[in-house]
Amino acid sequence: MSRLWQVLFGILIGVTLIAPLQAETLLVFGDDSYAPVIHNKDGKPSGFLPAILQRASALTGDRYEIRLTPWKRAYEMAARGDGGLVGVSFTQERSKSFDFSKPVYDDDIQIVTLKDRSFPFAKLDDLKGKVIGGVNGASYGEEVDRAIAAGLFTIDRDVGQAGRLRKLLAGRLDAAFIGNGNSGFDGIVGSVEELRSNRDRFAILPTPLTRDQLHLAFAKTMNKKAVIDRFDDAIEKLRKSGELRKIQSSVN
C-alpha cells in the first residue's frame, strides 16, 4: 500500500470511528395533550415538535426517543435528568437548571372566554381578580408568572386544554389560556363533540396573552451542550431551507 493510500485509509477509519461516538440516543419528554404542537395520537407522539425532532435526527445523527406524559410529570422527570424536554419555554429561573436550545417555535397563547362573559384585554392588569385555566406546571413567561405569584389573578391548573374549555362552559372559569393561536383553539374544539356543539359560545380575545418561544432543553447535570449545538445547527438549516415552516403548517 502506497503512503498516500495509507493516509487516506487512516482518515477514512478515523471518520468512521468518530462519527458514531458523537451521535447519541436521547430520551426526550413532552406534553401528551398540547395538540397540534405535541400530543399523543393513537398511542404515538404526534404534532409538529415530534416531526421536527425526527427531521433534525437525520441531520444531527442523534436519535430522539419521545415519551409523552402530562406536562408537570414530563418537566419533573427532565429536571431529574431522566431525559430531555421538548416544548419548554425559557425563564431565568429554569436556566439555572437547564441548558436550552435556540427557539424552535413561537407559540401564541390566546385568552378564550364565553361571549356573554367576555371582557377587554390589553394588559395584565385587565385580568385582575379573575380565575383562568392553565396547564399544570407551565410557565407563561416571566412577566405573567410574576403576576400570578403576586396574586393579580388565579390560575386553575389542569392537564389538558379540552377539559379547560369544558370548565369554561360550566362557568367555573372566567377565561382559559389556550396555546398555538387560533389553530390550537380550532383543533381542540374540533376534537370533542361537546365543544363543537358549543363553538359559537366561545370568544377569542383579540390580543394574545403572550408569544411563548418553545425550546429543547436538558438538565445541566446531563452535560448535553454538544447535543444542543448539533440540534441548533440542524434547526437553522431547516429554517433557512423553508422546511421548518412546511413542517409546522402540514402536521397535526
Protein Blocks (a to p, Z undefined) as FASTA:
>chain_A
ZZklmmmmmmmmmmmmmmmmmpccddddddfblcfkbcceehiaedjklmmmmmmmmmno
pacddddddfklmmmmmmnopaccehiacdfklmmmpccdddfbdcdddddddfklgccd
fbfklmgoiacdddehiaebjklmmmmmnomaccdddfbfklmmmmmmnopafbdcdehi
jmlmmmmmmmpmklmmmmmmpccdfbafbdcdddddddfklopmlmmmmmmmmmmmmmmn
ommmmmmmmgZZ
